[in-house]
Amino acid sequence: MPSAAHRIRRLAERHLDAPLPFRIRAWDGTESDPSPTTPDRSPAPPPPTLVIRRRRALRRLLWKPGELGLARGWVSGEIEVEGDLYAVLEALAGLLHGPEGRAPGPLALLRDPAVRAAARELAALAGPLPPPRPPREERHRTRRPHLHTRHSDRRAVSHHYDVGNDFYGLVLGPSMVYSCAYWDDPARAAGDLEGAQRAKLELVARKLGLRPGVRLLDVGCGWGSMALHAAREHGAAVVGVTLSREQAAHARERVARAGLSDLVEIRLQDYRDVHDGPYDAVSSIGMAEHVGADRYLEYARDLHDLLRPGGRLLNHQISRRPRGDESAYRLDEFIDAYVFPDGELAPVGTTVGVLERAGFEVRDLESIREHYALTLRHWVGNLEAGWAHAAALTSPGRARVWRLYMAASALSFERNRIGVNQILAVRTTGSGASGLPLRTRSWTADALTAAPPAVPHAPGAREEPAPDDPLPLPR
């Protein structure tokens, strides 16, 4: 009888209708190497190895076919990869997803005789025991719809962000910026992550026209990096809001250490409860993915109402590819259970349409998809380099969640399965004025962006320019 490793390879390759380019090692010590595709004329590096440490991993896959079943085996430590994780994930992508990017449903599987035969063989390999309990890192799901209430959003944000500031510091680096960096030179992408994160913050600041006296609302402010940059580099008065207690505490500490408490206020607050507008600018960087499709128009209208006429919104948001049948879209099972509960992605065209319905004029859209792939590979490298410390800061299972999530996301950005876009939108004045320069891409040059239109400031904003600021404030 063929070994366990050979039987697993045969099952997987039959399902994928393609050879697997990695070695498989099973719990019984047997191994199965990939078939050579070219004549062996020179020494080649050994292929990566998918290690299935326990039969229980197959039971997980039997009871929950597709992404979530494999993820449970990974998080529990029953499945491991030795070598190039990216190569293994890319090869398995067809095993996880159907033609529109999601696993086929159970009825579709049961109708397929080949799948039924494979399930019987998998059951023989996995053993007859019942399905194992999910790893403790998996969020307990209810059958309630994703309503995105204030309470449910607080719970979801806490699950994702209150993992520990030290853990995030290890992964993200000193910048503590949890969104993609921005490189101006691909040749430098392998190096300075911190410099690229500063460049991204500066790009946002230029698009928003930040300067002394401008009042900025940073929605989903994270650990305060954008708020600090806006105040320190541009003299803006900033209110940052987050639902994460750990983020808020860390951001306040950073603000105090920087001596910027007179310019930056960090609030533990839902953006829906911010009522002290108008603001001159709003930044929303990596936050809108948490809003939910049913609440997105409300989100856009709330931010529109918080801006003064002529105020700008910079919405930095991950997008997905549109589907032939949009009603078939479902939340990603692994990400919903382990990473971003209730997170939803929309096509960029849908986002633009909703912003326009809310009253915004969309003035610029920049796709920075490749930048996120580069950023994620940096973060995976940081995590792998500090693996023992990361596991001690959270748990081995939680560290494994993040390694899998970030590596798979990097591939998704590289293959254009998902994207990320910066949308600059304006609440125009009654006469239709936007206050933007005729050539909006001037922010990518060294010159300063144009000043916002001259309108009164809200109470509490700085009324006088700094002594060394040669630019007059809007009055």
MARFIFI-779415 format. One record per residue (C-alpha): residue in three letters; x, y, z; residue number from 0. Coordinates in Angstrom, 2 decimals, decimal comma, padded with zeros to 5 digits, m for minus. Layout:
# MARFIFI-779415
SITE; ALA; X; Y; Z; NUM
...
//
This chain:
# MARFIFI-779415
SITE; MET; 000,00; 000,00; 000,00; 0
SITE; PRO; 001,31; 003,49; m000,78; 1
SITE; SER; 002,59; 005,48; 002,18; 2
SITE; ALA; 000,48; 008,18; 003,87; 3
SITE; ALA; 002,56; 010,94; 002,22; 4
SITE; HIS; 002,05; 009,44; m001,26; 5
SITE; ARG; m001,69; 009,00; m000,70; 6
SITE; ILE; m002,02; 012,64; 000,42; 7
SITE; ARG; m000,12; 013,84; m002,65; 8
SITE; ARG; m002,28; 011,74; m004,95; 9
SITE; LEU; m005,48; 013,12; m003,41; 10
SITE; ALA; m004,33; 016,74; m003,58; 11
SITE; GLU; m002,99; 016,56; m007,12; 12
SITE; ARG; m006,13; 014,83; m008,33; 13
SITE; HIS; m008,24; 017,63; m006,84; 14
SITE; LEU; m006,00; 020,40; m008,17; 15
SITE; ASP; m005,42; 018,70; m011,52; 16
SITE; ALA; m001,81; 019,87; m011,22; 17
SITE; PRO; 001,41; 018,59; m009,63; 18
SITE; LEU; 002,42; 019,92; m006,23; 19
SITE; PRO; 005,87; 021,56; m006,33; 20
SITE; PHE; 006,74; 020,71; m002,73; 21
SITE; ARG; 007,64; 017,70; m000,62; 22
SITE; ILE; 005,05; 016,18; 001,72; 23
SITE; ARG; 006,03; 014,60; 005,03; 24
SITE; ALA; 003,34; 012,73; 006,94; 25
SITE; TRP; 002,93; 011,93; 010,64; 26
SITE; ASP; 004,28; 008,40; 010,08; 27
SITE; GLY; 007,63; 009,75; 008,84; 28
SITE; THR; 007,01; 008,93; 005,19; 29
SITE; GLU; 007,83; 011,50; 002,51; 30
SITE; SER; 006,74; 012,13; m001,06; 31
SITE; ASP; 008,82; 014,31; m003,35; 32
SITE; PRO; 007,43; 016,29; m006,30; 33
SITE; SER; 007,87; 014,76; m009,72; 34
SITE; PRO; 010,73; 016,37; m011,66; 35
SITE; THR; 009,45; 018,66; m014,41; 36
SITE; THR; 012,77; 019,12; m016,25; 37
SITE; PRO; 015,85; 016,93; m016,69; 38
SITE; ASP; 018,10; 017,14; m013,65; 39
SITE; ARG; 021,18; 018,80; m015,17; 40
SITE; SER; 022,36; 020,88; m012,24; 41
SITE; PRO; 021,93; 020,84; m008,47; 42
SITE; ALA; 018,69; 022,51; m007,42; 43
SITE; PRO; 017,72; 023,82; m003,98; 44
SITE; PRO; 015,53; 021,41; m002,04; 45
SITE; PRO; 011,80; 022,09; m002,42; 46
SITE; PRO; 009,78; 023,35; 000,54; 47
SITE; THR; 008,12; 020,70; 002,67; 48
SITE; LEU; 004,52; 020,56; 003,82; 49
SITE; VAL; 004,67; 018,71; 007,14; 50
SITE; ILE; 001,49; 017,06; 008,42; 51
SITE; ARG; 002,41; 016,28; 011,99; 52
SITE; ARG; m000,85; 014,65; 013,08; 53
SITE; ARG; m003,65; 012,75; 011,36; 54
SITE; ARG; m006,06; 015,05; 013,16; 55
SITE; ALA; m005,25; 017,77; 010,60; 56
SITE; LEU; m006,92; 015,63; 007,93; 57
SITE; ARG; m010,02; 015,23; 010,09; 58
SITE; ARG; m010,23; 019,00; 010,29; 59
SITE; LEU; m010,11; 019,17; 006,50; 60
SITE; LEU; m012,62; 016,36; 006,15; 61
SITE; TRP; m015,19; 018,09; 008,35; 62
SITE; LYS; m014,43; 021,61; 007,10; 63
SITE; PRO; m013,11; 021,40; 003,51; 64
SITE; GLY; m011,14; 024,33; 002,16; 65
SITE; GLU; m009,46; 027,27; 003,78; 66
SITE; LEU; m010,83; 027,10; 007,31; 67
SITE; GLY; m010,07; 023,40; 007,74; 68
SITE; LEU; m006,46; 023,85; 006,65; 69
SITE; ALA; m006,14; 027,00; 008,76; 70
SITE; ARG; m007,26; 025,16; 011,88; 71
SITE; GLY; m004,59; 022,54; 011,30; 72
SITE; TRP; m001,99; 025,29; 010,79; 73
SITE; VAL; m002,95; 027,32; 013,87; 74
SITE; SER; m003,00; 024,22; 016,07; 75
SITE; GLY; 000,52; 023,25; 014,91; 76
SITE; GLU; m000,64; 020,06; 013,19; 77
SITE; ILE; 000,49; 021,43; 009,81; 78
SITE; GLU; 003,81; 023,20; 009,25; 79
SITE; VAL; 005,90; 024,37; 006,32; 80
SITE; GLU; 009,65; 023,99; 006,18; 81
SITE; GLY; 011,17; 026,32; 003,61; 82
SITE; ASP; 009,35; 028,73; 001,31; 83
SITE; LEU; 005,90; 029,33; 002,82; 84
SITE; TYR; 004,88; 031,54; m000,11; 85
SITE; ALA; 005,51; 028,77; m002,65; 86
SITE; VAL; 003,37; 026,30; m000,71; 87
SITE; LEU; 000,51; 028,78; m000,25; 88
SITE; GLU; 000,51; 029,69; m003,93; 89
SITE; ALA; 000,39; 026,02; m004,94; 90
SITE; LEU; m002,49; 025,33; m002,55; 91
SITE; ALA; m004,56; 028,33; m003,69; 92
SITE; GLY; m006,54; 026,19; m006,13; 93
SITE; LEU; m007,29; 023,68; m003,37; 94
SITE; LEU; m008,78; 026,42; m001,19; 95
SITE; HIS; m010,86; 028,44; m003,60; 96
SITE; GLY; m013,36; 028,02; m006,37; 97
SITE; PRO; m013,37; 030,05; m009,59; 98
SITE; GLU; m014,60; 033,21; m007,85; 99
SITE; GLY; m012,22; 032,99; m004,91; 100
SITE; ARG; m014,19; 030,97; m002,37; 101
SITE; ALA; m014,54; 027,33; m001,46; 102
SITE; PRO; m017,45; 025,44; m003,05; 103
SITE; GLY; m020,40; 024,75; m000,80; 104
SITE; PRO; m021,15; 021,33; 000,74; 105
SITE; LEU; m023,99; 020,56; m001,69; 106
SITE; ALA; m021,74; 021,20; m004,67; 107
SITE; LEU; m019,16; 018,88; m003,15; 108
SITE; LEU; m021,67; 016,11; m002,51; 109
SITE; ARG; m022,90; 016,23; m006,13; 110
SITE; ASP; m019,41; 015,50; m007,46; 111
SITE; PRO; m018,66; 011,74; m007,55; 112
SITE; ALA; m014,90; 012,36; m007,69; 113
SITE; VAL; m015,12; 014,51; m004,58; 114
SITE; ARG; m017,14; 011,88; m002,77; 115
SITE; ALA; m014,52; 009,27; m003,64; 116
SITE; ALA; m011,75; 011,57; m002,44; 117
SITE; ALA; m013,64; 012,20; 000,80; 118
SITE; ARG; m013,87; 008,46; 001,44; 119
SITE; GLU; m010,12; 008,06; 000,92; 120
SITE; LEU; m009,42; 011,09; 003,10; 121
SITE; ALA; m011,65; 009,61; 005,82; 122
SITE; ALA; m009,68; 006,36; 005,67; 123
SITE; LEU; m006,45; 008,32; 006,16; 124
SITE; ALA; m007,84; 010,64; 008,83; 125
SITE; GLY; m009,50; 008,02; 010,99; 126
SITE; PRO; m013,12; 007,75; 012,11; 127
SITE; LEU; m013,00; 010,03; 015,13; 128
SITE; PRO; m015,28; 013,12; 015,34; 129
SITE; PRO; m014,07; 016,58; 014,26; 130
SITE; PRO; m011,52; 018,16; 016,62; 131
SITE; ARG; m012,40; 021,30; 018,53; 132
SITE; PRO; m011,27; 024,53; 016,83; 133
SITE; PRO; m008,09; 026,11; 018,21; 134
SITE; ARG; m008,68; 028,52; 021,08; 135
SITE; GLU; m007,46; 031,41; 018,93; 136
SITE; GLU; m010,57; 031,09; 016,77; 137
SITE; ARG; m013,24; 033,62; 017,55; 138
SITE; HIS; m016,54; 032,09; 018,60; 139
SITE; ARG; m019,11; 032,93; 015,95; 140
SITE; THR; m022,82; 033,45; 016,44; 141
SITE; ARG; m025,51; 033,01; 013,84; 142
SITE; ARG; m026,47; 036,67; 014,05; 143
SITE; PRO; m025,87; 038,75; 010,92; 144
SITE; HIS; m022,99; 041,21; 010,86; 145
SITE; LEU; m024,92; 044,25; 012,05; 146
SITE; HIS; m021,86; 046,40; 012,81; 147
SITE; THR; m023,37; 047,89; 015,93; 148
SITE; ARG; m021,15; 049,92; 018,24; 149
SITE; HIS; m020,93; 046,93; 020,59; 150
SITE; SER; m020,11; 044,36; 017,89; 151
SITE; ASP; m017,54; 046,67; 016,28; 152
SITE; ARG; m015,80; 047,20; 019,64; 153
SITE; ARG; m015,58; 043,43; 020,12; 154
SITE; ALA; m014,26; 042,88; 016,60; 155
SITE; VAL; m011,64; 045,62; 016,91; 156
SITE; SER; m010,55; 044,32; 020,31; 157
SITE; HIS; m010,12; 040,80; 018,89; 158
SITE; HIS; m007,81; 042,12; 016,19; 159
SITE; TYR; m005,90; 044,97; 017,79; 160
SITE; ASP; m005,73; 044,15; 021,49; 161
SITE; VAL; m003,23; 041,36; 020,88; 162
SITE; GLY; m000,51; 043,34; 022,63; 163
SITE; ASN; 001,36; 046,48; 021,67; 164
SITE; ASP; 004,71; 044,74; 022,07; 165
SITE; PHE; 003,66; 042,07; 019,57; 166
SITE; TYR; 002,63; 044,69; 017,03; 167
SITE; GLY; 005,86; 046,57; 017,65; 168
SITE; LEU; 007,85; 043,45; 016,79; 169
SITE; VAL; 005,91; 042,90; 013,55; 170
SITE; LEU; 005,44; 046,48; 012,36; 171
SITE; GLY; 008,73; 047,95; 013,51; 172
SITE; PRO; 009,32; 051,30; 015,24; 173
SITE; SER; 006,89; 053,20; 012,98; 174
SITE; MET; 003,88; 051,30; 014,44; 175
SITE; VAL; 002,10; 051,93; 011,14; 176
SITE; TYR; m000,36; 049,14; 010,35; 177
SITE; SER; m000,99; 049,92; 006,71; 178
SITE; CYS; 001,13; 049,68; 003,60; 179
SITE; ALA; 004,32; 051,65; 003,22; 180
SITE; TYR; 005,12; 053,70; 000,11; 181
SITE; TRP; 008,30; 053,35; m001,90; 182
SITE; ASP; 009,38; 055,78; m004,61; 183
SITE; ASP; 012,07; 053,44; m005,92; 184
SITE; PRO; 011,47; 049,68; m006,34; 185
SITE; ALA; 015,20; 049,08; m005,93; 186
SITE; ARG; 014,96; 050,31; m002,34; 187
SITE; ALA; 011,95; 048,20; m001,44; 188
SITE; ALA; 014,10; 045,49; 000,12; 189
SITE; GLY; 015,52; 047,95; 002,61; 190
SITE; ASP; 014,13; 050,85; 004,59; 191
SITE; LEU; 010,62; 049,98; 005,80; 192
SITE; GLU; 010,62; 052,84; 008,29; 193
SITE; GLY; 011,50; 055,38; 005,63; 194
SITE; ALA; 008,78; 054,02; 003,36; 195
SITE; GLN; 006,23; 054,30; 006,17; 196
SITE; ARG; 007,21; 057,94; 006,74; 197
SITE; ALA; 006,82; 058,50; 003,01; 198
SITE; LYS; 003,28; 057,08; 003,15; 199
SITE; LEU; 002,31; 059,34; 006,05; 200
SITE; GLU; 003,77; 062,31; 004,21; 201
SITE; LEU; 001,86; 061,36; 001,06; 202
SITE; VAL; m001,39; 061,40; 003,05; 203
SITE; ALA; m000,48; 064,72; 004,64; 204
SITE; ARG; 000,22; 066,31; 001,26; 205
SITE; LYS; m002,98; 065,02; m000,27; 206
SITE; LEU; m004,91; 066,51; 002,63; 207
SITE; GLY; m003,04; 069,83; 002,43; 208
SITE; LEU; m002,00; 069,71; 006,09; 209
SITE; ARG; m000,33; 072,79; 007,56; 210
SITE; PRO; m000,35; 074,79; 010,79; 211
SITE; GLY; m003,88; 075,54; 011,91; 212
SITE; VAL; m005,55; 072,80; 009,88; 213
SITE; ARG; m007,83; 070,62; 012,02; 214
SITE; LEU; m007,53; 066,91; 011,21; 215
SITE; LEU; m009,72; 063,99; 012,32; 216
SITE; ASP; m007,84; 060,67; 012,06; 217
SITE; VAL; m010,48; 057,93; 012,03; 218
SITE; GLY; m009,14; 054,62; 013,28; 219
SITE; CYS; m005,93; 056,29; 014,44; 220
SITE; GLY; m004,17; 053,08; 015,49; 221
SITE; TRP; m001,09; 053,71; 017,59; 222
SITE; GLY; m001,05; 057,40; 016,68; 223
SITE; SER; 001,51; 057,47; 013,88; 224
SITE; MET; m000,51; 059,60; 011,45; 225
SITE; ALA; m001,59; 061,97; 014,21; 226
SITE; LEU; 002,01; 062,41; 015,37; 227
SITE; HIS; 003,28; 062,98; 011,83; 228
SITE; ALA; 000,56; 065,53; 011,06; 229
SITE; ALA; 001,28; 067,52; 014,21; 230
SITE; ARG; 005,06; 067,25; 014,28; 231
SITE; GLU; 005,78; 067,75; 010,57; 232
SITE; HIS; 002,87; 070,01; 009,56; 233
SITE; GLY; 001,65; 071,71; 012,73; 234
SITE; ALA; m001,89; 070,34; 012,33; 235
SITE; ALA; m004,28; 070,07; 015,29; 236
SITE; VAL; m005,34; 066,42; 015,38; 237
SITE; VAL; m008,08; 064,36; 016,99; 238
SITE; GLY; m007,47; 060,62; 016,65; 239
SITE; VAL; m010,21; 058,08; 017,46; 240
SITE; THR; m009,92; 054,33; 017,96; 241
SITE; LEU; m012,00; 051,57; 019,54; 242
SITE; SER; m008,92; 049,72; 020,83; 243
SITE; ARG; m007,97; 050,44; 024,45; 244
SITE; GLU; m004,42; 049,21; 023,93; 245
SITE; GLN; m003,98; 051,40; 020,86; 246
SITE; ALA; m005,36; 054,46; 022,62; 247
SITE; ALA; m003,11; 054,00; 025,65; 248
SITE; HIS; m000,01; 053,53; 023,51; 249
SITE; ALA; m000,85; 056,47; 021,24; 250
SITE; ARG; m001,33; 058,78; 024,23; 251
SITE; GLU; 002,03; 057,74; 025,62; 252
SITE; ARG; 003,71; 058,51; 022,29; 253
SITE; VAL; 002,02; 061,90; 022,07; 254
SITE; ALA; 003,15; 062,81; 025,58; 255
SITE; ARG; 006,73; 061,68; 024,93; 256
SITE; ALA; 006,82; 063,77; 021,76; 257
SITE; GLY; 005,63; 066,87; 023,64; 258
SITE; LEU; 002,65; 067,24; 021,30; 259
SITE; SER; m000,22; 067,07; 023,78; 260
SITE; ASP; m001,21; 070,63; 022,87; 261
SITE; LEU; m001,81; 069,55; 019,26; 262
SITE; VAL; m002,94; 065,90; 019,47; 263
SITE; GLU; m005,89; 064,39; 021,33; 264
SITE; ILE; m006,40; 060,62; 021,27; 265
SITE; ARG; m009,91; 059,40; 022,08; 266
SITE; LEU; m011,31; 055,95; 022,79; 267
SITE; GLN; m014,36; 056,68; 020,68; 268
SITE; ASP; m016,50; 055,41; 017,82; 269
SITE; TYR; m016,32; 057,66; 014,79; 270
SITE; ARG; m020,13; 057,74; 014,85; 271
SITE; ASP; m019,94; 059,53; 018,19; 272
SITE; VAL; m017,70; 062,37; 016,99; 273
SITE; HIS; m019,80; 065,53; 016,97; 274
SITE; ASP; m017,28; 068,36; 017,35; 275
SITE; GLY; m016,81; 069,26; 013,70; 276
SITE; PRO; m016,26; 070,86; 011,38; 277
SITE; TYR; m012,81; 069,55; 010,54; 278
SITE; ASP; m010,63; 070,74; 007,68; 279
SITE; ALA; m009,49; 067,21; 006,82; 280
SITE; VAL; m010,27; 063,57; 007,65; 281
SITE; SER; m007,86; 060,68; 007,25; 282
SITE; SER; m009,19; 057,12; 007,30; 283
SITE; ILE; m006,27; 054,74; 006,80; 284
SITE; GLY; m007,09; 051,05; 006,87; 285
SITE; MET; m010,24; 051,59; 008,90; 286
SITE; ALA; m013,06; 051,46; 006,36; 287
SITE; GLU; m012,66; 047,68; 005,91; 288
SITE; HIS; m014,28; 047,35; 009,35; 289
SITE; VAL; m017,37; 049,40; 008,49; 290
SITE; GLY; m019,40; 046,81; 006,59; 291
SITE; ALA; m021,33; 047,13; 003,33; 292
SITE; ASP; m024,64; 047,90; 005,03; 293
SITE; ARG; m023,10; 050,74; 007,03; 294
SITE; TYR; m020,80; 052,21; 004,40; 295
SITE; LEU; m023,13; 054,96; 003,17; 296
SITE; GLU; m023,70; 055,98; 006,81; 297
SITE; TYR; m019,92; 056,08; 007,30; 298
SITE; ALA; m019,42; 058,24; 004,22; 299
SITE; ARG; m022,21; 060,63; 005,19; 300
SITE; ASP; m020,90; 060,95; 008,74; 301
SITE; LEU; m017,44; 061,92; 007,50; 302
SITE; HIS; m018,93; 064,30; 004,93; 303
SITE; ASP; m020,92; 066,04; 007,66; 304
SITE; LEU; m017,83; 066,34; 009,88; 305
SITE; LEU; m015,96; 068,27; 007,19; 306
SITE; ARG; m016,32; 071,97; 006,51; 307
SITE; PRO; m017,09; 073,03; 002,94; 308
SITE; GLY; m013,84; 072,64; 001,06; 309
SITE; GLY; m012,60; 069,97; 003,48; 310
SITE; ARG; m010,82; 066,86; 002,24; 311
SITE; LEU; m011,14; 063,14; 002,98; 312
SITE; LEU; m008,31; 060,69; 002,35; 313
SITE; ASN; m009,78; 057,18; 002,38; 314
SITE; HIS; m007,06; 054,48; 002,29; 315
SITE; GLN; m008,79; 051,13; 001,89; 316
SITE; ILE; m008,23; 047,53; 000,79; 317
SITE; SER; m010,45; 046,45; m002,10; 318
SITE; ARG; m011,39; 043,17; m003,74; 319
SITE; ARG; m011,99; 042,27; m007,34; 320
SITE; PRO; m015,63; 042,61; m008,49; 321
SITE; ARG; m017,62; 039,42; m008,95; 322
SITE; GLY; m019,97; 038,39; m011,71; 323
SITE; ASP; m022,61; 037,87; m009,03; 324
SITE; GLU; m022,01; 040,30; m006,20; 325
SITE; SER; m024,71; 038,66; m004,07; 326
SITE; ALA; m022,45; 035,58; m003,87; 327
SITE; TYR; m019,77; 037,47; m001,94; 328
SITE; ARG; m019,05; 035,98; 001,49; 329
SITE; LEU; m016,61; 036,94; 004,20; 330
SITE; ASP; m013,31; 035,07; 004,06; 331
SITE; GLU; m013,72; 032,25; 006,58; 332
SITE; PHE; m010,18; 032,24; 007,94; 333
SITE; ILE; m009,90; 036,02; 008,23; 334
SITE; ASP; m013,36; 036,30; 009,78; 335
SITE; ALA; m012,62; 033,61; 012,36; 336
SITE; TYR; m009,05; 034,54; 013,27; 337
SITE; VAL; m008,06; 037,99; 012,06; 338
SITE; PHE; m010,68; 040,63; 011,15; 339
SITE; PRO; m014,08; 039,55; 012,48; 340
SITE; ASP; m016,90; 041,05; 010,40; 341
SITE; GLY; m014,43; 042,71; 008,01; 342
SITE; GLU; m015,79; 043,24; 004,50; 343
SITE; LEU; m014,05; 044,24; 001,29; 344
SITE; ALA; m015,70; 046,04; m001,62; 345
SITE; PRO; m014,58; 046,73; m005,19; 346
SITE; VAL; m013,01; 050,16; m005,49; 347
SITE; GLY; m015,74; 051,23; m007,91; 348
SITE; THR; m018,37; 050,48; m005,29; 349
SITE; THR; m016,51; 052,60; m002,74; 350
SITE; VAL; m016,22; 055,53; m005,15; 351
SITE; GLY; m019,94; 055,30; m005,90; 352
SITE; VAL; m020,93; 055,36; m002,23; 353
SITE; LEU; m018,65; 058,33; m001,49; 354
SITE; GLU; m020,29; 060,21; m004,34; 355
SITE; ARG; m023,77; 059,33; m003,06; 356
SITE; ALA; m022,76; 060,77; 000,30; 357
SITE; GLY; m022,04; 064,11; m001,36; 358
SITE; PHE; m018,28; 063,91; m001,93; 359
SITE; GLU; m016,55; 064,81; m005,14; 360
SITE; VAL; m013,88; 062,18; m005,79; 361
SITE; ARG; m010,82; 063,99; m007,12; 362
SITE; ASP; m008,05; 061,40; m007,16; 363
SITE; LEU; m007,60; 057,64; m006,89; 364
SITE; GLU; m004,20; 056,01; m006,56; 365
SITE; SER; m003,72; 052,26; m006,49; 366
SITE; ILE; m000,75; 051,21; m004,36; 367
SITE; ARG; m001,36; 047,46; m004,48; 368
SITE; GLU; 002,25; 046,40; m005,05; 369
SITE; HIS; 003,38; 048,53; m002,09; 370
SITE; TYR; 001,23; 046,45; 000,27; 371
SITE; ALA; 002,73; 043,20; m001,00; 372
SITE; LEU; 006,21; 044,56; m000,29; 373
SITE; THR; 005,14; 045,78; 003,15; 374
SITE; LEU; 003,65; 042,44; 004,13; 375
SITE; ARG; 006,82; 040,60; 003,16; 376
SITE; HIS; 008,73; 042,94; 005,47; 377
SITE; TRP; 006,29; 042,22; 008,30; 378
SITE; VAL; 006,52; 038,45; 007,74; 379
SITE; GLY; 010,29; 038,77; 007,87; 380
SITE; ASN; 010,08; 040,69; 011,15; 381
SITE; LEU; 007,81; 038,04; 012,65; 382
SITE; GLU; 009,98; 035,14; 011,51; 383
SITE; ALA; 013,14; 036,83; 012,80; 384
SITE; GLY; 011,58; 037,33; 016,23; 385
SITE; TRP; 009,50; 034,16; 016,27; 386
SITE; ALA; 010,25; 032,92; 019,79; 387
SITE; HIS; 009,62; 036,35; 021,28; 388
SITE; ALA; 006,41; 036,81; 019,27; 389
SITE; ALA; 005,04; 033,46; 020,43; 390
SITE; ALA; 005,88; 034,35; 024,05; 391
SITE; LEU; 004,16; 037,74; 023,74; 392
SITE; THR; 000,89; 036,20; 022,56; 393
SITE; SER; 000,70; 032,44; 021,97; 394
SITE; PRO; 002,26; 030,11; 019,42; 395
SITE; GLY; m001,15; 029,75; 017,79; 396
SITE; ARG; m001,70; 033,49; 017,52; 397
SITE; ALA; 001,76; 034,00; 016,04; 398
SITE; ARG; 000,97; 031,28; 013,50; 399
SITE; VAL; m002,28; 033,07; 012,61; 400
SITE; TRP; m000,34; 036,21; 011,77; 401
SITE; ARG; 002,35; 034,46; 009,79; 402
SITE; LEU; m000,24; 032,69; 007,64; 403
SITE; TYR; m002,47; 035,75; 007,29; 404
SITE; MET; 000,31; 038,12; 006,24; 405
SITE; ALA; 002,03; 035,70; 003,86; 406
SITE; ALA; m001,23; 034,78; 002,15; 407
SITE; SER; m002,21; 038,45; 001,92; 408
SITE; ALA; 001,13; 039,34; 000,31; 409
SITE; LEU; 000,42; 036,78; m002,42; 410
SITE; SER; m003,11; 038,09; m002,87; 411
SITE; PHE; m001,82; 041,61; m003,47; 412
SITE; GLU; 000,89; 040,38; m005,82; 413
SITE; ARG; m001,57; 038,34; m007,89; 414
SITE; ASN; m004,17; 041,16; m008,02; 415
SITE; ARG; m006,71; 039,17; m006,05; 416
SITE; ILE; m007,06; 042,18; m003,75; 417
SITE; GLY; m005,85; 045,76; m003,99; 418
SITE; VAL; m005,48; 048,90; m001,91; 419
SITE; ASN; m006,37; 052,42; m002,96; 420
SITE; GLN; m006,07; 055,96; m001,70; 421
SITE; ILE; m009,16; 057,97; m002,64; 422
SITE; LEU; m009,05; 061,74; m002,19; 423
SITE; ALA; m012,53; 063,21; m001,94; 424
SITE; VAL; m013,71; 066,76; m001,24; 425
SITE; ARG; m016,79; 068,29; 000,30; 426
SITE; THR; m017,05; 071,12; m002,19; 427
SITE; THR; m018,32; 074,57; m001,26; 428
SITE; GLY; m021,77; 075,77; m002,23; 429
SITE; SER; m020,31; 077,32; m005,36; 430
SITE; GLY; m018,59; 074,05; m006,28; 431
SITE; ALA; m015,06; 075,09; m005,29; 432
SITE; SER; m012,76; 072,24; m004,28; 433
SITE; GLY; m009,69; 074,20; m003,18; 434
SITE; LEU; m007,45; 071,70; m004,97; 435
SITE; PRO; m004,75; 072,64; m007,47; 436
SITE; LEU; m005,59; 072,13; m011,12; 437
SITE; ARG; m002,97; 069,39; m011,29; 438
SITE; THR; m003,69; 067,38; m008,17; 439
SITE; ARG; m000,63; 065,12; m008,41; 440
SITE; SER; 001,53; 068,05; m007,28; 441
SITE; TRP; 001,77; 066,33; m003,88; 442
SITE; THR; 004,15; 063,78; m005,33; 443
SITE; ALA; 006,66; 066,56; m006,03; 444
SITE; ASP; 008,72; 068,54; m003,54; 445
SITE; ALA; 006,43; 071,56; m003,73; 446
SITE; LEU; 003,82; 072,15; m001,05; 447
SITE; THR; 000,20; 071,47; m001,89; 448
SITE; ALA; m002,23; 074,30; m002,32; 449
SITE; ALA; m003,85; 075,70; 000,80; 450
SITE; PRO; m007,52; 074,89; 001,52; 451
SITE; PRO; m010,09; 077,57; 000,71; 452
SITE; ALA; m010,25; 080,51; 003,13; 453
SITE; VAL; m013,12; 079,70; 005,49; 454
SITE; PRO; m013,56; 080,20; 009,26; 455
SITE; HIS; m012,08; 077,62; 011,60; 456
SITE; ALA; m013,97; 075,72; 014,21; 457
SITE; PRO; m013,62; 076,84; 017,84; 458
SITE; GLY; m010,55; 075,43; 019,51; 459
SITE; ALA; m008,35; 075,36; 016,43; 460
SITE; ARG; m005,03; 077,19; 016,52; 461
SITE; GLU; m005,70; 080,78; 015,45; 462
SITE; GLU; m002,15; 081,98; 014,83; 463
SITE; PRO; 000,64; 080,51; 012,72; 464
SITE; ALA; 003,83; 079,36; 014,31; 465
SITE; PRO; 006,44; 082,18; 014,30; 466
SITE; ASP; 008,54; 080,46; 011,66; 467
SITE; ASP; 005,60; 079,64; 009,39; 468
SITE; PRO; 005,58; 081,95; 006,34; 469
SITE; LEU; 002,17; 080,77; 005,11; 470
SITE; PRO; m000,96; 082,61; 006,28; 471
SITE; LEU; m003,73; 080,56; 007,85; 472
SITE; PRO; m007,20; 080,48; 006,29; 473
SITE; ARG; m009,47; 083,01; 008,01; 474
//
